[in-house]
Amino acid sequence: MHYLEFEKPLAEIEGKAEELRAMARQNEEMNIEAEAGALDKKASSLLKDLYSNLTPWRKCQVARHPERPHCQNYIEALFTEFTPLAGDRNFADDHAVVGGLARFDDMPIVVIGHEKGNDTKTRIERNFGMARPEGYRKAIRLMELADKFGLPVITLVDTPGAYPGKGAEERGQSEAIARSTEKCLQIGVPLVSIVIGEGGSGGAVAFATANRVMMLEHSIYSVISPEGCASILWKDAEKMREAAEALRLTAQDLKKLGVCDRIVSEPLGGAHRDYASTFDAVRSGLREMLDDLAGKSSKALVSDRRNRFLSLGTKGLAA
């Protein structure tokens, strides 16, 4: 398991427990269960202490954990009959954006999400979840398809931000993000967004301008990364801890501000420690949100979405 910086004491304890069990496997006469059990208990207690009051910066680290479940994992776990649709019908297919037709609880839907990849090869292929203009134009195409056939749209947000490269700028990155955000506001079908890891800048807003926004407990959602904010305000990226505090980017802060509607609890130690229970919790929350929007007319859905974003900034300001 990959351990984060603040988890190093935990790594030592769990490592020692594993070493004892490895020795026992090599020598069946050794009885180390009592010692290993004591270490397990100590590790469990330490894990609970570490995660009981995470700072915003530590939450950023957990949200970026390389073993955290990504978009493809959620698609495989939550949906059936997934049929990927590729390309923006204009330039290319962006592998940082995954989307297509699927079923959720046997209901036909369209799912769109950022995919970061899970090893060096796939991370490079997926551009670390940073979409180019063609990715957002693919999302627009899929949302238009959903609107045409009356299919709810579910988006899975997990990106550090839109790709800032020269080629992306030449092909209209800002315009593509703006058009995708506009399309989110226009479609007359239910739109539910789930921030499963990082929600970075306009790259996230282009998928998350939804009727309902759900965030995992240790996910983050912000206009800029803590490192980027620190570089601009203090000319020092090392002040990212202070920036994370100031940005109010945690799910808990955003729930108070009305940006997030629901927080999905994660297993102790983060979603990467127990995929199954994370998927069950997300499935339950998603089901409730879709049920809440079911039966609303296209006009009511568009109005609900528009009013939701016009009212942002009026809640939790005194918190």
Secondary structure, DSSP 8 states (H G I E B T S, - for coil): ----GGGHHHHHHHHHHHHHHHHHHH-TT---HHHHHHHHHHHHHHHHHHHHT--HHHHHHHHT-TTS--HHHHHHHH-EEEEE----SSS---TTEEEEEEEETTEEEEEEEE---SSHHHHHHTGGG---HHHHHHHHHHHHHHHHHT--EEEEEEES-S---HHHHHTTHHHHHHHHHHHHHH-SS-EEEEEEEEEEHHHHHHHH-SSEEEEETT-EEESS-HHHHHHHHTS-GGGHHHHHHHHT-BHHHHHHHTS-SEEE---TT-GGG-HHHHHHHHHHHHHHHHHHHTT--HHHHHHHHHHHHHTTTSSSTT-
